[in-house]
């Protein structure tokens, strides 16, 4: 008779390898996304003969199109994973993303490059399936830590991507696309041999368009009042986060006179601190404070961090806000954990798709909201000169989110 530990090893080792693959997938997805950031605007500019103003407009449209595809396709991928399993959806997403980057590396015209960016938004919607996989294989009481690791993986890919892209782009502006293609295709090959299916046949749900379209997916969020409240708080978190990519570079240059290198190091420090919190501190803090207090603490730390950013009179005080802001990373995993408890195993993909759709909506609203707020408070017509207004707006969004989350988790 086999020793009982044999069964433990057989059951836990494949699960650990699968979770590791999902975390690697998130890193590589974000790496492949970030790796082209330093070169894509310049490549667009080259196709337009050096017209910087027009390049900025086209690049903005690319970003909006990417977010729109995330909004539309995330629920579809989530519903497909509920029907056919997580494994084929994740692997096909990796394969599609790799082939798309090859298309962009070879793009002979701006139209081809734009099409590649749209396809990238479709293929990279696998984040919803990755979240569903984590929920499948992780016990409910350990999901906050697992989603924290997923958030850390997200941050790692985003920190490494622009750095790698800058190095490759210095050699040739097309090389980052080849690098992104290689990472995605290698990950697809690795996953083909390593990744087991996480959703048993008996727990799968039929594919229906009313569940797969964004509106249908969002209906799920209204199935429980606690779930709706948590989803609303999660949306406000994502909307508030939009201030960083939208105005951080402009704000730091305008208020403190920082150049690209100082801004780059600062954003990297923000990413590293967030990774430390999400990757190592979520579990012990949750064990000490409890899940509900951890969620609220994270939201309040984020609000405080944004307030410091918006009011800091000197660069030093601004930098002091970075470690405070890092503890905002407690909120996302806690909110995900609470939400995954409110739906069945056959609805995890739909849930993650709905969450990703809300993230897409925030991505569509955020850039305009925060850039227009910034412009309104520094322009010649401003009655109150307040460059930090976008950050203070994010502070208010997170405080509202904290109130909603506290109310929504009373009965959880």
VOGU-3710 file (C-alpha; in Angstrom, 3 decimals, decimal comma):
1> xxxxxxxxxx> 0,000/0,000/0,000  1,363/3,407/-0,978  2,345/5,847/1,725  -0,253/8,626/2,168  2,350/11,252/1,331  2,556/9,749/-2,147  -0,990/10,919/-2,835  -0,265/14,346/-1,402  2,736/14,751/-3,671  0,815/13,562/-6,706
11> xxxxxxxxxx> -2,010/15,987/-6,050  -0,007/19,042/-5,032  2,935/18,922/-7,443  0,844/19,173/-10,652  -1,222/21,913/-9,024  1,909/23,862/-8,059  3,338/23,469/-11,568  0,039/24,635/-13,073  -0,202/27,693/-10,807  3,423/28,508/-11,588
21> xxxxxxxxxx> 2,616/28,321/-15,302  -0,369/30,651/-14,879  1,809/33,141/-12,992  4,464/32,886/-15,725  1,718/33,438/-18,302  0,677/36,656/-16,565  4,311/37,824/-16,386  4,897/37,091/-20,065  1,598/38,619/-21,158  2,515/41,838/-19,364
31> xxxxxxxxxx> 6,127/41,558/-20,535  4,985/41,258/-24,131  2,620/44,194/-23,562  5,261/46,388/-21,916  8,152/45,417/-24,160  6,719/47,365/-27,110  5,866/50,526/-25,130  9,236/52,248/-25,773  9,123/51,652/-29,546  5,512/51,517/-30,716
41> xxxxxxxxxx> 4,921/55,320/-30,660  8,156/55,894/-32,573  7,256/53,221/-35,109  3,889/54,901/-35,655  5,715/58,204/-36,079  8,015/56,680/-38,698  5,067/55,421/-40,736  3,644/58,968/-40,649  6,854/60,573/-41,864  7,808/62,094/-38,527
51> xxxxxxxxxx> 4,492/63,858/-37,830  4,519/63,723/-34,020  1,096/65,306/-33,485  -0,646/62,879/-35,815  1,339/59,991/-34,338  0,051/60,905/-30,864  -3,542/60,825/-32,148  -3,100/57,442/-33,861  -1,294/55,987/-30,855  -4,145/57,143/-28,625
61> xxxxxxxxxx> -6,639/55,423/-30,920  -4,567/52,256/-30,698  -4,755/52,361/-26,905  -8,505/52,930/-26,974  -8,990/50,087/-29,476  -6,929/47,767/-27,279  -9,061/48,593/-24,221  -12,254/48,189/-26,267  -11,198/44,706/-27,381  -10,504/43,816/-23,761
71> xxxxxxxxxx> -13,994/44,975/-22,831  -15,676/42,964/-25,590  -13,552/39,815/-25,632  -12,799/39,147/-21,960  -16,345/37,889/-21,231  -16,219/35,737/-24,377  -12,967/34,099/-23,317  -14,283/33,644/-19,792  -17,488/31,970/-21,042  -15,507/29,785/-23,472
81> xxxxxxxxxx> -13,312/28,632/-20,591  -16,438/27,749/-18,571  -17,587/25,596/-21,505  -14,385/24,054/-22,908  -12,032/24,357/-19,941  -9,279/26,788/-19,005  -6,371/24,977/-20,668  -7,325/25,368/-24,373  -8,316/29,018/-23,935  -5,073/29,958/-22,167
91> xxxxxxxxxx> -2,886/28,080/-24,665  -4,681/29,482/-27,725  -4,409/32,970/-26,255  -0,654/32,570/-25,837  -0,328/31,197/-29,357  -2,464/33,962/-30,836  -0,527/36,660/-29,016  2,792/35,257/-30,256  1,626/35,119/-33,871  0,208/38,626/-33,586
101> xxxxxxxxxx> 3,544/40,037/-32,459  5,168/38,414/-35,488  2,578/40,208/-37,629  3,454/43,504/-35,958  7,193/42,873/-36,341  6,685/42,407/-40,095  3,986/45,081/-40,530  4,627/46,878/-43,852  2,191/49,724/-43,136  0,441/51,608/-40,371
111> xxxxxxxxxx> -2,826/49,803/-41,138  -1,168/46,424/-40,503  0,345/47,722/-37,282  -3,051/49,019/-36,130  -4,689/45,691/-36,956  -2,001/43,908/-34,950  -2,738/46,092/-31,948  -6,439/45,257/-32,155  -5,657/41,527/-32,339  -3,335/41,950/-29,347
121> xxxxxxxxxx> -6,249/43,305/-27,320  -8,287/40,233/-28,235  -5,560/37,668/-27,502  -4,368/39,223/-24,242  -7,867/38,915/-22,792  -6,613/35,636/-21,266  -6,227/37,467/-17,935  -9,848/36,560/-17,190  -9,154/32,867/-17,820  -5,979/33,005/-15,733
131> xxxxxxxxxx> -8,006/34,388/-12,829  -10,602/31,635/-13,221  -7,834/28,999/-13,221  -6,447/30,360/-9,945  -9,945/30,208/-8,436  -10,345/26,596/-9,655  -7,197/25,229/-8,061  -6,952/27,333/-4,896  -8,988/26,764/-1,715  -11,206/29,768/-0,868
141> xxxxxxxxxx> -9,192/30,631/2,261  -5,966/30,865/0,241  -7,263/32,772/-2,772  -6,298/36,221/-1,486  -2,629/35,158/-1,340  -2,896/33,456/-4,756  -4,430/36,543/-6,353  -1,721/38,569/-4,615  0,916/36,477/-6,383  -0,970/37,010/-9,623
151> xxxxxxxxxx> -0,900/40,766/-9,022  2,834/40,588/-8,280  3,353/38,687/-11,533  1,393/41,377/-13,333  3,644/44,038/-11,815  6,846/42,140/-12,570  5,963/41,836/-16,240  5,060/45,503/-16,444  8,302/46,587/-14,749  10,531/44,343/-16,866
161> xxxxxxxxxx> 8,745/44,914/-20,176  9,680/48,545/-20,896  13,255/47,936/-19,721  13,733/44,973/-22,057  11,930/46,810/-24,846  14,215/49,804/-24,465  17,334/47,646/-24,736  16,064/45,766/-27,791  14,661/48,909/-29,388  18,072/50,571/-29,187
171> xxxxxxxxxx> 19,313/47,891/-31,582  16,318/47,890/-33,934  12,742/49,165/-33,407  11,361/45,853/-34,669  13,312/43,681/-32,226  10,983/44,210/-29,238  8,145/42,721/-31,295  10,250/39,648/-32,051  11,150/39,413/-28,366  7,480/39,623/-27,373
181> xxxxxxxxxx> 6,592/36,951/-29,946  9,302/34,620/-28,658  8,193/34,886/-25,025  4,528/34,221/-25,873  5,234/31,270/-28,184  7,710/29,685/-25,786  5,160/29,979/-23,006  2,513/28,322/-25,200  4,879/25,410/-25,885  5,789/25,114/-22,212
191> xxxxxxxxxx> 2,139/25,153/-21,176  1,232/22,487/-23,724  3,350/19,990/-21,779  2,853/21,323/-18,233  -0,628/22,824/-17,867  -3,392/20,399/-16,760  -7,061/21,216/-17,057  -8,494/22,746/-13,882  -12,248/22,594/-14,601  -13,818/19,094/-14,489
201> xxxxxxxxxx> -16,387/18,171/-17,143  -19,199/17,950/-14,627  -18,653/21,578/-13,540  -18,716/23,117/-17,012  -21,492/25,374/-18,236  -22,934/25,567/-21,776  -21,756/28,477/-23,882  -24,470/31,069/-24,389  -24,054/34,457/-26,004  -26,240/36,086/-23,382
211> xxxxxxxxxx> -23,558/35,160/-20,827  -20,584/35,854/-23,115  -21,391/39,395/-24,263  -20,262/42,215/-21,958  -23,795/43,161/-20,925  -24,700/39,546/-20,150  -21,492/39,028/-18,206  -22,135/42,120/-16,125  -25,614/40,810/-15,217  -23,847/38,125/-13,166
221> xxxxxxxxxx> -22,467/40,859/-10,939  -26,032/41,794/-9,931  -26,919/38,244/-8,924  -25,785/38,961/-5,336  -25,889/42,384/-3,735  -22,522/41,694/-2,063  -21,013/40,781/-5,439  -22,374/43,936/-7,062  -20,938/46,119/-4,308  -17,537/44,450/-4,511
231> xxxxxxxxxx> -17,528/44,749/-8,301  -18,355/48,451/-7,993  -15,468/48,955/-5,561  -13,188/47,009/-7,915  -14,251/49,227/-10,817  -13,470/52,359/-8,800  -10,038/50,908/-7,967  -9,267/50,341/-11,642  -10,572/53,766/-12,580  -8,447/55,418/-9,878
241> xxxxxxxxxx> -5,378/53,502/-11,077  -5,798/55,079/-14,506  -4,325/58,336/-13,193  -0,821/56,808/-13,140  -0,370/55,989/-16,855  -2,482/58,992/-17,880  -0,827/61,934/-16,139  2,115/60,745/-14,010  4,747/61,615/-16,637  3,155/65,004/-17,377
251> xxxxxxxxxx> 2,618/65,802/-13,692  6,150/64,942/-12,583  7,648/66,949/-15,410  5,345/69,931/-14,857  5,592/70,111/-11,067  9,129/68,936/-10,340  10,885/69,307/-13,687  11,781/65,615/-13,883  13,125/64,128/-17,096  12,438/60,693/-18,598
261> xxxxxxxxxx> 15,080/58,869/-16,546  13,825/60,204/-13,186  10,242/59,393/-14,141  11,248/55,925/-15,298  13,067/55,111/-12,052  10,140/56,418/-10,016  7,577/54,304/-11,868  9,861/51,293/-11,548  10,074/51,897/-7,792  6,275/52,031/-7,622
271> xxxxxxxxxx> 6,097/48,683/-9,432  8,754/47,028/-7,264  7,134/48,146/-3,996  3,746/46,916/-5,189  5,268/43,543/-6,133  6,804/43,157/-2,660  3,455/43,802/-0,973  1,404/41,584/-3,282  3,956/38,814/-3,505  5,008/38,493/0,145
281> xxxxxxxxxx> 2,744/40,435/2,513  -0,827/39,644/1,456  -0,959/36,303/3,275  0,503/37,388/6,663  -1,455/40,644/6,736  -4,691/38,855/5,851  -4,019/36,284/8,583  -3,506/39,059/11,126  -6,222/41,552/10,151  -8,813/39,303/8,553
291> xxxxxxxxxx> -10,018/39,480/4,974  -12,459/42,365/5,338  -10,080/44,668/7,211  -7,282/43,831/4,782  -9,475/44,951/1,873  -10,415/48,234/3,545  -6,838/48,873/4,732  -5,599/48,474/1,180  -8,140/50,956/-0,167  -7,355/53,524/2,539
301> xxxxxxxxxx> -3,612/53,188/1,916  -4,215/53,790/-1,781  -6,301/56,877/-1,025  -3,606/58,197/1,311  -0,875/57,528/-1,242  -2,722/59,428/-3,958  -3,317/62,330/-1,552  0,425/62,491/-0,839  1,178/62,432/-4,569  -1,286/65,223/-5,272
311> xxxxxxxxxx> -0,298/67,513/-2,407  3,472/66,855/-2,135  5,303/70,213/-2,340  8,680/68,555/-2,973  9,934/65,471/-4,850  11,101/63,919/-1,553  7,604/63,998/-0,055  6,200/62,616/-3,310  8,618/59,668/-3,032  7,549/59,091/0,571
321> xxxxxxxxxx> 4,116/58,312/-0,798  5,412/55,341/-2,801  5,644/52,811/0,086  2,269/53,988/1,405  0,736/53,515/-2,041  2,276/50,035/-2,284  -0,093/48,750/0,415  -2,974/49,506/-1,933  -1,899/46,165/-3,390  -3,711/44,450/-0,500
331> xxxxxxxxxx> -7,101/45,503/-1,849  -7,182/43,849/-5,267  -6,464/40,256/-4,152  -8,880/40,589/-1,225  -11,672/41,863/-3,479  -11,041/39,026/-5,957  -11,157/36,484/-3,160  -14,486/37,795/-1,873  -16,025/37,801/-5,359  -14,922/34,270/-6,286
341> xxxxxxxxxx> -16,707/32,983/-3,175  -20,047/34,325/-4,398  -20,269/32,274/-7,623  -20,116/28,571/-8,502  -17,197/26,778/-10,167  -19,022/26,861/-13,525  -19,311/30,673/-13,318  -15,706/31,550/-12,437  -14,788/32,250/-16,052  -17,848/34,436/-16,537
351> xxxxxxxxxx> -17,029/36,286/-13,317  -13,446/36,966/-14,359  -14,659/38,056/-17,782  -17,102/40,488/-16,186  -14,349/41,879/-13,945  -12,085/42,287/-16,983  -14,897/44,084/-18,830  -15,211/46,561/-15,982  -11,452/47,032/-16,157  -11,831/47,716/-19,872
361> xxxxxxxxxx> -14,515/50,328/-19,204  -12,221/51,979/-16,655  -9,460/51,909/-19,273  -11,721/53,713/-21,728  -12,829/56,393/-19,242  -9,635/56,982/-17,246  -7,288/58,588/-19,818  -9,783/61,294/-20,808  -11,042/61,859/-17,263  -7,626/62,418/-15,718
371> xxxxxxxxxx> -5,931/64,280/-18,567  -8,871/66,682/-18,832  -8,855/67,204/-15,055  -5,121/67,914/-15,171  -5,559/70,378/-18,040  -8,480/72,138/-16,328  -6,501/72,808/-13,137  -3,268/74,039/-14,748  -4,671/75,959/-17,717  -4,841/79,755/-17,966
381> xxxxxxxxxx> -8,576/79,694/-17,241  -8,207/77,723/-14,001  -9,713/79,521/-10,999  -7,725/77,247/-8,680  -4,233/76,227/-9,761  -3,962/72,640/-8,511  -1,703/70,334/-10,574  -2,379/67,435/-8,210  -6,137/67,502/-8,880  -6,129/64,178/-10,829
391> xxxxxxxxxx> -4,490/62,405/-7,884  -6,975/63,946/-5,453  -9,796/62,735/-7,696  -8,354/59,209/-7,404  -8,262/59,684/-3,626  -11,988/60,410/-3,635  -12,714/57,395/-5,861  -10,896/55,058/-3,464  -12,598/56,515/-0,400  -15,976/55,930/-2,039
401> xxxxxxxxxx> -14,815/52,428/-2,967  -13,801/51,749/0,640  -17,247/52,747/1,876  -18,977/50,537/-0,687  -16,674/47,593/0,040  -17,197/47,891/3,809  -20,952/47,810/3,307  -20,840/44,974/0,761  -18,722/42,694/2,960  -20,853/42,995/6,088
411> xx> -22,748/39,810/5,253  -19,897/37,938/3,500
//
